[in-house]
Amino acid sequence: MRHRQGRARRPGAALAAVLTWAGLLAGTAGCSGGGVGFGEVFGKPSAAREVIRVTPGDGAAGVPPGGRLSVRVPDGRLESVRVVVSQDAGEREVPGHVSADGLGWRPADDRLAPAARYTVDAVAVDGLGRRSARRTTFTTRVPDERFIGHVVPEDRAVVGTGMIVSLEFSRTLTDRAAVERGVSVTAEPAVEIRPHWFGNDRLDFRPETYWTPGTEVTVALDLRDVEGAPGVYGMQRRTFSFTVGRSQVSVVDAAERTMRVSRDGTVVATLPVTAGASATPTYNGRMVISEMLDVTRMDSRTVGFGGEYDIPDVPHAIRLTASGTFLHGNYWSPGDTFGRANVSHGCVGLRDVRGGGADTPAGWFFDRSLVGDVVEVVHSADRTVDADNGLGGWNMPWRRWTAGSAVH
C-alpha cells in the first residue's frame, strides 16, 4: 500500500554472516491481504479512525505559537507519546506527561516554537488490549517577511550511502539563484556535489554516484537576510554535518518476488517478498529510506484508495517515497504468500508477526537498515518513481540533475 505515515528510527547493526531466508516459513504481504480479510482481523475498517486524536491536526501549517498541542483517546489508554520539534536541521524532544486517567497527553510547556516542524508519534491500547499507532506532523508560523528551509538529514546523523541533502522551504521562492548561493554542501574526502531545484520550494544536493562510506558531509546555510522573494528574507545561519555509514543496497525483483540485500558489495541475504498486485504495482527505480517506524497505522483513504484497509499496527515500517510506498512487515497474509504472489497496493511486504518479531525477515531487515540506504525495485509493471517523490533523485541522469541548478 502507499500511504503517508512514518517516523525515523536509525538502527544499524553489523551483519555477521550470509543469510538466506527463502527456506524459512514465508510470510508478509504488501498492503492487501490474501486469505483473511482485513475486517476479520481488525473489525470494521473505520474502527481505528478516531482512536487517537491529535491537535493541531495532521498537515496543519502556519499554526500560531500560541496554539495548543494535545493528544487524546476516547477510551483505553495512551501507551506512549513522543513529540519532536525540528528547527534548522536540529531536533529536540518535547517533554510532556500523560494524564492520570491515561486518556490525554499535554506538553510541559504550552508554547509552541515559531518556524518549526512538529512530529507526533502516539501509540494507544484500547479496552481489548489492541494497539493502534498514529503519526502526525504540523508546522508553526514563520513571520510573514521570513522564510526557512527544513533540512534532511539531521545534524550528526549516520546515514546510508544513498542519502540526498534536501531543503524544503516554507515559502515559494522567486530568486532561486540567490537562495542557492546561500547554501553550501561539501564533503571530506572531496567529491563534486551539485544542486537541483524541484519547483520553487525544494532544493536537493547529491554527488554523481552514491557517497563513499565514511564520508563526512557538511551543510552550511547562510540564508539570513537573503531575499528569496520580494520582501521575504531568510532567517537561518547555521552549519551542520552528517556521516555516511556502510553501504547497503537492496534490490527487489517484483517478478521473482525476492529482495537481494547487499552490504559493501557482498550479497548477505535473499528474502522472499510480496510486491504490488497487477492492478496496483510497485514503482520501479531507486528509492531511499527516509523514515523508519517500529509500528504505524496504514489507512487506504490517505492515499487515494477507498476503504480497502485500515491497519492500526503495521510493524517494521520503512518509508521509501513521499507518496506512501513502504517496505514493511506483514502478519495478516498466509505464510505461502511471500516469494509466491504479489498482493499489495504498491508496498513491498516482508513476513512478520503481530507486534513485530526480531527473528522474522522484516525484523532482521529493519534492524540492519539506516535512513539513506537504497532500495531498488526492478521488473515491476509500474513506471519508474519520480525524482522528487521522496529522495528519488538517483533516478535522474546526472546531466539533467546538474541542469536543475538556478546558478549558471
Sine and cosine of phi, psi and omega as CSV:
sin_phi,cos_phi,sin_psi,cos_psi,sin_omega,cos_omega
0.00,0.00,0.40,-0.92,0.10,-1.00
-0.92,-0.39,0.80,-0.60,0.00,-1.00
-0.46,-0.89,-0.09,-1.00,-0.28,-0.96
-0.90,-0.45,0.30,0.95,-0.06,-1.00
-1.00,0.02,0.23,-0.97,0.20,-0.98
0.60,-0.80,0.53,-0.85,0.16,-0.99
-0.44,-0.90,0.55,-0.83,-0.26,-0.97
-1.00,0.09,0.74,-0.67,0.35,-0.94
-0.92,-0.39,0.52,-0.85,-0.11,-0.99
-0.84,-0.55,0.93,0.36,0.02,-1.00
-0.98,0.19,0.34,-0.94,0.06,-1.00
-0.27,-0.96,1.00,0.02,0.01,-1.00
-0.98,-0.18,0.52,-0.85,0.00,-1.00
-0.96,0.27,0.54,-0.84,0.06,-1.00
-1.00,0.03,0.76,-0.65,-0.06,-1.00
-1.00,-0.07,-0.47,0.88,-0.09,-1.00
-0.41,-0.91,0.27,-0.96,0.08,-1.00
-0.97,0.24,0.77,-0.64,-0.06,-1.00
-0.85,-0.53,0.55,-0.84,0.11,-0.99
-0.77,-0.64,0.88,-0.48,-0.07,-1.00
-1.00,-0.08,-0.05,1.00,-0.11,-0.99
-0.87,0.50,-0.49,0.87,-0.04,-1.00
-1.00,0.08,-0.09,1.00,0.01,-1.00
-0.97,0.25,0.28,-0.96,0.13,-0.99
-0.86,0.51,0.90,-0.43,-0.10,-0.99
-0.92,0.39,0.40,-0.92,0.05,-1.00
0.05,-1.00,0.46,-0.89,-0.01,-1.00
0.90,-0.43,0.65,-0.76,0.08,-1.00
-0.78,-0.62,0.32,-0.95,0.06,-1.00
-0.92,0.40,-0.93,-0.36,-0.13,-0.99
-0.85,-0.53,0.14,0.99,0.06,-1.00
-0.71,-0.71,0.79,-0.61,-0.13,-0.99
-0.96,0.28,0.35,-0.94,0.14,-0.99
-0.85,-0.53,0.70,-0.72,0.01,-1.00
1.00,0.00,-1.00,-0.05,-0.05,-1.00
-0.98,0.19,0.79,-0.62,0.01,-1.00
-0.96,0.27,0.39,-0.92,0.01,-1.00
-0.89,0.46,-0.59,0.81,0.00,-1.00
-0.88,0.48,-0.57,0.82,0.01,-1.00
-0.95,0.31,-0.47,0.88,-0.04,-1.00
-1.00,0.08,-0.67,0.74,-0.17,-0.99
-0.92,-0.40,-0.08,1.00,-0.19,-0.98
1.00,0.10,-0.32,-0.95,-0.01,-1.00
-0.89,0.45,0.64,-0.77,-0.01,-1.00
-0.81,0.58,-0.51,0.86,-0.06,-1.00
-0.98,0.19,-0.11,0.99,-0.11,-0.99
-0.88,0.48,-0.52,0.85,-0.07,-1.00
-1.00,-0.03,-0.04,1.00,-0.21,-0.98
-0.92,0.40,-0.57,0.82,-0.07,-1.00
-0.92,-0.40,0.38,0.92,-0.03,-1.00
-0.91,0.41,-0.71,0.70,-0.04,-1.00
-0.87,-0.50,0.85,-0.53,-0.04,-1.00
-0.93,-0.37,0.85,-0.52,-0.04,-1.00
-0.90,-0.43,0.73,-0.68,0.08,-1.00
-0.81,-0.59,0.80,-0.60,0.06,1.00
-0.92,0.40,0.33,-0.94,-0.07,-1.00
-0.94,0.34,0.31,-0.95,-0.01,-1.00
-0.87,0.48,0.77,-0.64,0.02,-1.00
0.99,0.10,0.01,1.00,0.01,-1.00
-0.88,0.48,0.64,-0.77,-0.01,-1.00
-0.79,-0.61,0.50,-0.87,0.03,-1.00
0.93,0.36,0.47,0.88,0.02,-1.00
-0.91,0.42,0.77,-0.63,-0.02,-1.00
-0.92,0.39,0.59,-0.81,0.01,-1.00
-0.82,0.57,-0.38,0.93,0.04,-1.00
-0.99,0.13,-0.02,1.00,0.02,-1.00
-0.92,0.39,0.27,-0.96,-0.06,-1.00
-0.92,-0.38,0.63,-0.78,0.02,-1.00
-0.94,-0.33,0.77,-0.63,0.04,-1.00
-0.49,-0.87,0.43,-0.90,0.08,-1.00
-0.77,-0.64,0.76,-0.65,-0.04,-1.00
-0.63,-0.78,0.43,-0.90,0.17,-0.99
-0.79,-0.61,0.55,-0.83,-0.03,-1.00
-0.96,0.28,-0.45,0.90,0.05,-1.00
-0.39,-0.92,-0.06,-1.00,-0.09,-1.00
0.94,0.34,-0.66,-0.75,0.01,-1.00
-0.38,-0.92,0.44,-0.90,0.14,-0.99
-0.98,0.18,0.86,-0.52,0.00,-1.00
-0.99,0.13,-0.65,0.76,0.03,-1.00
-0.39,-0.92,0.54,-0.84,0.10,-0.99
-0.66,-0.75,0.80,-0.60,0.07,-1.00
-0.78,-0.62,0.83,-0.56,0.01,-1.00
-0.86,-0.51,0.80,-0.61,-0.01,-1.00
-0.85,-0.52,0.72,-0.69,0.07,-1.00
-0.93,-0.36,0.75,-0.66,-0.05,-1.00
-0.91,-0.43,0.75,-0.66,0.08,-1.00
-0.58,-0.81,0.74,-0.67,0.09,-1.00
0.79,0.61,0.67,0.74,0.04,-1.00
0.94,0.35,0.07,1.00,0.13,-0.99
-0.96,-0.29,0.37,-0.93,0.02,-1.00
-0.58,-0.81,0.43,-0.90,0.06,-1.00
-0.59,-0.81,0.45,-0.90,0.02,-1.00
-1.00,0.09,0.65,-0.76,-0.01,-1.00
-1.00,0.00,0.88,-0.48,0.02,-1.00
-0.94,0.35,0.52,-0.85,0.01,-1.00
-0.17,-0.98,-0.06,-1.00,-0.03,-1.00
-0.53,-0.85,0.50,-0.87,0.10,-1.00
-1.00,0.06,0.67,-0.74,-0.01,-1.00
-0.90,0.44,0.31,-0.95,-0.06,-1.00
-0.86,0.51,-0.54,0.84,0.00,-1.00
-0.99,0.10,-0.05,1.00,0.05,-1.00
0.98,0.20,0.05,1.00,-0.11,-0.99
-1.00,-0.05,-0.23,0.97,-0.08,-1.00
-0.59,-0.80,0.38,-0.92,0.09,-1.00
-0.73,-0.68,0.67,-0.74,0.08,-1.00
-0.71,-0.70,0.52,-0.85,0.06,-1.00
-0.96,0.29,0.41,-0.91,0.03,-1.00
-0.91,0.41,-0.54,0.84,0.02,-1.00
-0.88,-0.47,0.87,-0.49,-0.05,-1.00
-0.95,0.32,-0.25,0.97,-0.06,-1.00
-0.98,0.20,0.78,-0.63,0.08,-1.00
-1.00,0.04,0.57,-0.82,0.03,-1.00
-0.96,0.26,0.63,-0.77,0.06,-1.00
-0.97,0.24,0.38,-0.92,0.09,-1.00
0.78,0.63,0.76,0.65,-0.09,-1.00
-0.68,-0.73,0.34,-0.94,0.10,-0.99
-0.92,-0.40,0.79,-0.62,0.02,-1.00
-0.96,-0.29,0.65,-0.76,0.08,-1.00
-0.82,-0.57,0.81,-0.59,-0.03,-1.00
-0.91,-0.42,0.85,-0.53,0.10,-0.99
-0.89,-0.46,0.88,-0.47,-0.04,-1.00
-0.76,-0.64,0.60,-0.80,0.09,-1.00
-0.79,-0.61,0.75,-0.66,0.01,-1.00
-0.83,-0.56,0.38,-0.93,0.07,-1.00
-0.83,-0.56,0.80,-0.60,-0.01,-1.00
-1.00,0.07,-0.06,-1.00,-0.07,-1.00
-0.90,0.43,-0.29,0.96,0.03,-1.00
-0.99,-0.15,0.13,0.99,0.03,-1.00
0.99,0.12,0.21,0.98,-0.02,-1.00
-1.00,0.04,0.75,-0.66,-0.01,-1.00
-1.00,0.06,0.54,-0.84,0.08,-1.00
-0.60,-0.80,0.71,-0.71,-0.04,-1.00
-0.90,-0.43,0.48,-0.87,0.11,-0.99
-0.55,-0.84,0.62,-0.79,0.10,-1.00
-0.79,-0.62,0.75,-0.66,0.06,-1.00
-0.73,-0.69,0.37,-0.93,0.09,-1.00
-0.70,-0.71,0.47,-0.88,0.15,-0.99
-0.45,-0.89,0.34,-0.94,0.02,-1.00
-0.85,-0.52,0.52,-0.86,0.02,-1.00
-0.99,-0.14,0.23,-0.97,-0.16,-0.99
-0.91,0.42,0.71,-0.70,0.18,-0.98
-0.99,-0.13,0.68,-0.73,0.03,-1.00
-0.76,0.65,0.61,-0.80,-0.14,-0.99
-0.81,0.58,-0.53,0.85,-0.08,-1.00
-0.99,-0.11,0.22,0.98,-0.08,-1.00
-0.81,-0.58,0.38,-0.93,0.17,-0.99
-0.69,-0.72,0.44,-0.90,0.08,-1.00
-0.73,-0.68,0.28,-0.96,0.10,-1.00
-0.89,-0.45,0.84,-0.54,0.12,-0.99
-0.99,0.14,0.82,-0.57,-0.21,-0.98
-0.94,-0.35,0.66,-0.75,0.15,-0.99
-0.83,-0.56,0.72,-0.69,0.08,1.00
-1.00,0.07,-0.08,-1.00,-0.01,-1.00
-0.99,0.16,0.33,-0.94,0.06,-1.00
-0.86,0.50,0.70,-0.71,0.07,-1.00
0.92,0.39,0.29,0.96,0.04,-1.00
-0.95,0.30,0.45,-0.89,0.18,-0.98
-0.94,-0.33,0.85,-0.52,-0.19,-0.98
-0.79,-0.61,0.21,-0.98,0.08,-1.00
-0.98,0.21,0.16,-0.99,-0.12,-0.99
-0.96,0.30,-0.15,0.99,0.02,-1.00
-0.99,-0.12,0.14,0.99,-0.07,-1.00
-0.87,0.49,0.67,-0.74,0.09,-1.00
-0.88,-0.47,0.75,-0.67,0.07,-1.00
-0.97,0.23,0.83,-0.56,-0.09,-1.00
-0.74,-0.67,0.77,-0.64,0.08,-1.00
-0.91,-0.42,0.84,-0.54,0.06,-1.00
-0.95,-0.33,0.90,-0.44,-0.13,-0.99
-1.00,0.03,0.49,-0.87,-0.09,-1.00
-0.98,0.20,-0.20,0.98,0.01,-1.00
-0.67,-0.74,0.37,-0.93,0.14,-0.99
-0.94,0.33,0.77,-0.64,-0.09,-1.00
-0.95,-0.32,0.69,-0.72,-0.01,-1.00
-0.97,-0.23,-0.44,0.90,0.07,-1.00
-0.97,-0.23,0.97,0.26,-0.07,-1.00
-0.91,0.41,-0.55,0.84,-0.01,-1.00
-0.89,0.46,-0.68,0.73,0.00,-1.00
-0.89,0.45,-0.65,0.76,0.02,-1.00
-0.92,0.38,-0.70,0.71,-0.01,-1.00
-0.86,0.51,-0.63,0.78,0.02,-1.00
-0.91,0.41,-0.35,0.94,0.01,-1.00
-1.00,0.04,0.06,1.00,0.00,-1.00
-0.84,-0.54,0.78,-0.62,0.01,-1.00
-0.80,-0.60,0.76,-0.65,0.07,-1.00
-0.82,-0.57,0.87,-0.49,-0.02,-1.00
-0.78,-0.62,0.31,-0.95,-0.06,-1.00
-0.66,-0.75,0.46,-0.89,0.12,-0.99
-0.73,-0.68,0.91,-0.42,0.05,1.00
-0.92,0.40,0.44,-0.90,-0.14,-0.99
-0.92,0.40,0.60,-0.80,0.08,-1.00
-0.46,-0.89,0.49,-0.87,0.03,-1.00
-0.94,0.34,0.80,-0.60,0.00,-1.00
-0.82,-0.57,0.80,-0.60,-0.10,-0.99
-0.82,-0.57,0.51,-0.86,-0.01,-1.00
-1.00,-0.06,0.35,-0.94,0.09,-1.00
-0.53,-0.85,0.78,-0.63,0.05,-1.00
-1.00,0.00,0.69,-0.73,0.21,-0.98
-0.93,-0.38,0.98,-0.21,-0.08,-1.00
0.94,0.35,-0.47,-0.88,-0.04,-1.00
-0.94,-0.34,0.24,0.97,-0.03,-1.00
-0.65,-0.76,0.22,0.98,0.03,-1.00
-0.58,-0.81,0.74,-0.67,-0.02,-1.00
-0.75,-0.66,0.87,-0.49,-0.01,-1.00
-0.93,-0.38,0.45,-0.89,0.04,-1.00
-0.75,-0.66,0.65,-0.76,0.11,-0.99
-0.36,-0.93,0.33,-0.95,0.17,-0.98
-0.99,0.13,0.03,-1.00,-0.02,-1.00
-0.93,0.37,-0.63,0.78,0.03,-1.00
-0.83,-0.56,0.13,-0.99,-0.02,-1.00
-0.81,0.59,0.47,-0.88,0.04,-1.00
-0.88,0.48,0.48,-0.88,0.13,-0.99
-0.99,0.17,0.73,-0.69,0.04,-1.00
-0.80,0.60,0.63,-0.77,0.00,-1.00
1.00,-0.01,-0.11,0.99,0.00,-1.00
-0.92,0.40,0.68,-0.74,0.12,-0.99
-0.98,-0.21,0.84,-0.54,-0.06,-1.00
-0.93,-0.38,0.73,-0.68,0.00,-1.00
-0.88,-0.47,0.75,-0.66,0.03,-1.00
-0.90,-0.44,0.84,-0.54,0.01,-1.00
-0.90,-0.43,0.84,-0.54,0.06,-1.00
-0.97,-0.26,0.89,-0.45,0.07,-1.00
-0.85,-0.52,0.91,0.43,-0.14,-0.99
-0.96,-0.27,-0.10,0.99,-0.04,-1.00
-0.87,0.49,0.81,-0.58,0.03,-1.00
0.94,0.35,0.18,0.98,0.17,-0.99
-0.97,0.25,0.78,-0.62,-0.02,-1.00
-1.00,0.09,0.98,-0.21,-0.03,-1.00
-1.00,0.08,-0.36,0.93,0.07,-1.00
-0.44,-0.90,0.32,-0.95,-0.05,-1.00
-0.80,0.60,0.89,-0.45,0.02,-1.00
0.97,0.24,0.09,1.00,-0.03,-1.00
-0.89,-0.46,0.86,-0.52,-0.15,-0.99
-0.86,-0.51,0.53,-0.85,0.05,-1.00
-0.93,0.37,0.36,-0.93,-0.02,-1.00
-0.74,-0.67,0.28,0.96,-0.04,-1.00
-0.90,-0.43,0.70,-0.71,0.22,-0.98
-0.63,-0.78,0.98,-0.22,-0.16,-0.99
-0.39,-0.92,0.54,-0.84,0.11,-0.99
-0.84,-0.54,0.72,-0.70,0.06,-1.00
-0.60,-0.80,0.17,-0.99,-0.08,-1.00
-0.56,-0.83,0.30,-0.95,0.11,-0.99
-0.55,-0.84,0.28,-0.96,-0.07,-1.00
-0.89,-0.45,0.69,-0.73,0.07,-1.00
-1.00,0.05,0.83,-0.55,-0.01,-1.00
-1.00,0.06,-0.47,-0.88,0.01,-1.00
-0.92,0.39,0.24,-0.97,0.02,-1.00
-1.00,-0.05,0.79,-0.61,0.16,-0.99
-0.67,-0.74,0.87,-0.50,0.03,-1.00
-0.81,-0.58,0.79,-0.61,-0.02,-1.00
-0.89,-0.45,0.74,-0.67,-0.04,-1.00
-0.92,-0.40,0.89,-0.46,0.06,-1.00
-1.00,-0.08,0.87,-0.49,0.09,-1.00
-0.99,-0.14,0.97,-0.24,-0.09,-1.00
-0.92,0.40,-0.49,0.87,0.01,-1.00
-0.96,0.28,-0.64,0.77,0.00,-1.00
-1.00,0.08,-0.28,0.96,-0.01,-1.00
0.88,0.48,0.73,0.69,0.06,-1.00
-0.71,-0.71,0.36,-0.93,0.15,-0.99
-0.80,-0.60,0.86,-0.50,0.01,-1.00
-0.99,-0.13,0.88,-0.48,-0.06,-1.00
-0.98,-0.19,0.85,-0.52,0.01,-1.00
-0.90,-0.43,0.74,-0.68,0.05,-1.00
-0.89,-0.45,0.87,-0.50,-0.02,-1.00
0.78,0.63,0.64,0.77,0.09,-1.00
1.00,0.04,-0.07,1.00,-0.02,-1.00
-0.93,-0.36,0.77,-0.64,0.03,-1.00
-0.94,0.35,0.84,-0.54,-0.04,-1.00
-0.93,-0.38,-0.24,0.97,0.00,-1.00
-0.30,-0.95,0.53,-0.85,0.17,-0.99
-0.81,-0.59,0.90,-0.43,-0.13,-0.99
-0.93,-0.36,0.69,-0.73,0.11,-0.99
-0.96,0.28,0.68,-0.74,-0.04,-1.00
-0.73,-0.69,0.16,-0.99,0.26,-0.97
-0.81,-0.59,0.76,-0.65,-0.02,-1.00
-0.94,-0.33,-0.26,-0.97,-0.07,-1.00
-0.91,0.41,0.65,-0.76,0.06,-1.00
-0.92,0.40,0.18,-0.98,-0.09,-1.00
-0.86,0.50,-0.55,0.84,-0.01,-1.00
-0.99,0.15,-0.34,0.94,-0.03,-1.00
-0.66,-0.75,0.91,0.41,-0.10,-0.99
-0.94,0.34,0.30,-0.95,0.06,-1.00
-0.99,0.17,0.58,-0.81,0.10,-1.00
-0.85,0.53,0.60,-0.80,0.27,-0.96
-0.99,0.16,0.24,-0.97,0.15,-0.99
0.95,-0.32,0.03,-1.00,-0.06,-1.00
-1.00,-0.03,0.84,-0.55,0.02,-1.00
-0.86,-0.51,0.50,-0.86,-0.07,-1.00
-0.91,-0.42,0.75,-0.66,0.05,-1.00
-0.88,0.48,0.84,-0.55,-0.01,-1.00
-0.91,-0.41,-0.37,0.93,0.02,-1.00
-0.50,-0.87,0.46,-0.89,0.04,-1.00
-0.66,-0.75,0.80,-0.61,0.00,-1.00
-0.83,-0.56,0.69,-0.73,0.12,-0.99
-0.89,0.46,-0.64,0.77,0.01,-1.00
-0.48,-0.88,0.58,-0.82,0.08,-1.00
-0.45,-0.89,0.18,-0.98,0.04,-1.00
-0.98,-0.19,0.63,-0.78,0.07,-1.00
-0.81,-0.58,0.87,-0.49,-0.07,-1.00
-0.82,-0.57,0.86,-0.51,-0.07,-1.00
-0.87,0.49,-0.41,0.91,-0.03,-1.00
-0.93,0.37,-0.39,0.92,-0.05,-1.00
-0.98,0.19,-0.17,0.99,-0.04,-1.00
-0.81,-0.59,0.42,0.91,0.15,-0.99
1.00,0.01,0.02,1.00,0.09,-1.00
-1.00,0.02,0.04,-1.00,0.09,-1.00
-0.99,0.14,-0.68,-0.74,-0.02,-1.00
-0.98,-0.20,0.60,0.80,-0.08,-1.00
-0.89,0.46,-0.57,0.82,-0.02,-1.00
-0.45,-0.89,0.46,-0.89,0.14,-0.99
-0.45,-0.90,1.00,-0.06,-0.14,-0.99
-0.97,-0.26,0.92,-0.40,-0.14,-0.99
-0.98,0.19,-0.23,0.97,-0.16,-0.99
-0.61,-0.80,0.82,0.57,0.04,-1.00
-0.95,0.32,0.83,-0.55,-0.05,-1.00
-1.00,0.02,0.38,-0.92,0.14,-0.99
0.77,0.64,0.85,0.53,-0.08,-1.00
-1.00,-0.09,0.85,-0.53,-0.06,-1.00
-0.88,-0.48,0.90,-0.43,-0.05,-1.00
-0.98,0.20,0.71,-0.70,0.03,-1.00
-0.92,-0.40,-0.47,0.88,0.02,-1.00
-0.67,-0.74,0.35,-0.94,0.07,-1.00
-0.93,0.35,-0.47,0.88,-0.03,-1.00
-0.97,0.23,-0.14,0.99,0.13,-0.99
0.90,-0.44,0.28,0.96,0.11,-0.99
-0.98,0.20,0.81,-0.58,0.00,-1.00
-0.82,-0.57,0.42,-0.91,0.29,-0.96
-0.95,-0.31,0.89,-0.46,-0.18,-0.98
-0.58,-0.82,0.28,-0.96,0.10,-1.00
-0.97,0.24,0.47,-0.88,-0.01,-1.00
-0.62,-0.78,0.78,-0.63,0.01,-1.00
-0.89,-0.45,-0.02,1.00,-0.15,-0.99
-0.98,-0.18,-0.17,0.99,0.01,-1.00
-0.99,-0.14,0.46,-0.89,0.01,-1.00
-0.86,0.51,0.49,-0.87,-0.06,-1.00
-0.86,0.50,-0.49,0.87,-0.05,-1.00
-0.99,0.11,0.09,1.00,0.06,-1.00
-0.93,0.36,-0.66,0.75,-0.18,-0.98
-0.97,0.23,0.81,-0.59,-0.09,-1.00
1.00,0.07,-0.07,1.00,-0.08,-1.00
-0.80,-0.61,-0.46,0.89,-0.07,-1.00
-0.55,-0.83,0.58,-0.81,0.11,-0.99
-0.98,-0.19,0.89,-0.45,-0.14,-0.99
-0.76,-0.65,0.07,1.00,-0.14,-0.99
-1.00,0.04,0.06,-1.00,0.09,-1.00
-1.00,-0.05,0.32,0.95,0.06,-1.00
0.77,-0.64,-0.25,0.97,0.05,-1.00
-0.98,0.18,0.09,-1.00,0.13,-0.99
-0.92,-0.40,0.82,-0.58,-0.07,-1.00
-0.95,-0.30,0.60,-0.80,0.12,-0.99
-0.84,-0.55,0.57,-0.83,-0.01,-1.00
-0.86,0.50,0.65,-0.76,0.00,-1.00
-0.45,-0.89,0.00,-1.00,0.10,-0.99
-0.83,-0.55,0.34,-0.94,0.01,-1.00
-0.88,0.48,0.75,-0.67,-0.08,-1.00
1.00,-0.03,-0.23,0.97,0.02,-1.00
1.00,0.08,0.85,-0.53,-0.01,-1.00
-0.94,-0.35,0.70,-0.71,-0.01,-1.00
-0.93,0.36,-0.48,0.88,-0.07,-1.00
-0.98,-0.18,0.29,0.96,0.10,-1.00
-1.00,-0.08,0.28,-0.96,0.08,-1.00
-0.82,0.57,-0.65,0.76,0.00,-1.00
-0.90,0.43,-0.69,0.72,0.01,-1.00
-0.91,0.41,-0.64,0.77,0.02,-1.00
-0.87,0.49,-0.73,0.68,-0.04,-1.00
-0.93,0.37,-0.67,0.74,-0.01,-1.00
-0.85,0.53,-0.72,0.70,-0.07,-1.00
-0.94,0.33,-0.21,0.98,-0.02,-1.00
-0.91,-0.41,0.28,0.96,-0.04,-1.00
-0.92,-0.38,0.40,-0.92,0.08,-1.00
-0.80,-0.61,0.52,-0.85,0.27,-0.96
-0.84,0.55,0.73,-0.68,-0.07,-1.00
0.98,-0.20,-0.20,0.98,0.11,-0.99
-0.94,0.34,0.46,-0.89,-0.04,-1.00
-0.99,-0.17,0.71,-0.70,0.17,-0.99
-0.85,-0.53,0.89,-0.46,-0.02,-1.00
-0.94,-0.33,0.74,-0.67,0.04,-1.00
-0.96,-0.28,0.75,-0.66,0.02,-1.00
-0.79,-0.61,0.35,-0.94,0.12,-0.99
0.86,0.50,0.55,0.83,0.14,-0.99
-0.99,-0.13,0.36,-0.93,-0.01,-1.00
-0.99,0.16,-0.12,0.99,-0.04,-1.00
-1.00,0.04,0.11,-0.99,0.04,-1.00
-0.98,0.19,0.09,-1.00,0.06,-1.00
-0.97,0.25,0.67,-0.74,-0.02,-1.00
-0.87,0.49,0.59,-0.81,0.01,-1.00
-0.92,0.39,0.50,-0.87,-0.05,-1.00
-0.91,0.42,-0.42,0.91,-0.02,-1.00
-0.98,-0.19,0.18,0.98,0.06,-1.00
-1.00,-0.01,0.99,-0.12,-0.19,-0.98
0.95,0.32,-0.57,-0.82,0.02,-1.00
-0.99,-0.16,0.87,0.50,-0.09,-1.00
-1.00,-0.06,0.29,0.96,-0.09,-1.00
-0.88,0.47,-0.33,0.94,0.01,-1.00
-0.93,0.38,-0.23,0.97,0.03,-1.00
-0.99,0.11,-0.06,1.00,0.01,-1.00
-0.99,-0.17,0.78,-0.63,0.04,-1.00
-0.84,0.54,0.53,-0.85,-0.10,-1.00
-0.85,0.53,-0.63,0.78,-0.02,-1.00
-0.90,0.44,-0.67,0.74,0.05,-1.00
-0.93,0.38,-0.61,0.79,0.00,-1.00
-0.87,0.49,-0.77,0.64,-0.05,-1.00
-0.92,0.39,-0.43,0.90,0.04,-1.00
-0.95,0.32,-0.21,0.98,-0.02,-1.00
-1.00,0.08,0.11,0.99,0.07,-1.00
-0.98,0.22,0.55,-0.84,0.07,-1.00
-1.00,0.00,-0.12,0.99,-0.02,-1.00
-0.95,-0.30,0.88,-0.48,-0.02,-1.00
-0.84,-0.54,0.00,0.00,0.00,0.00
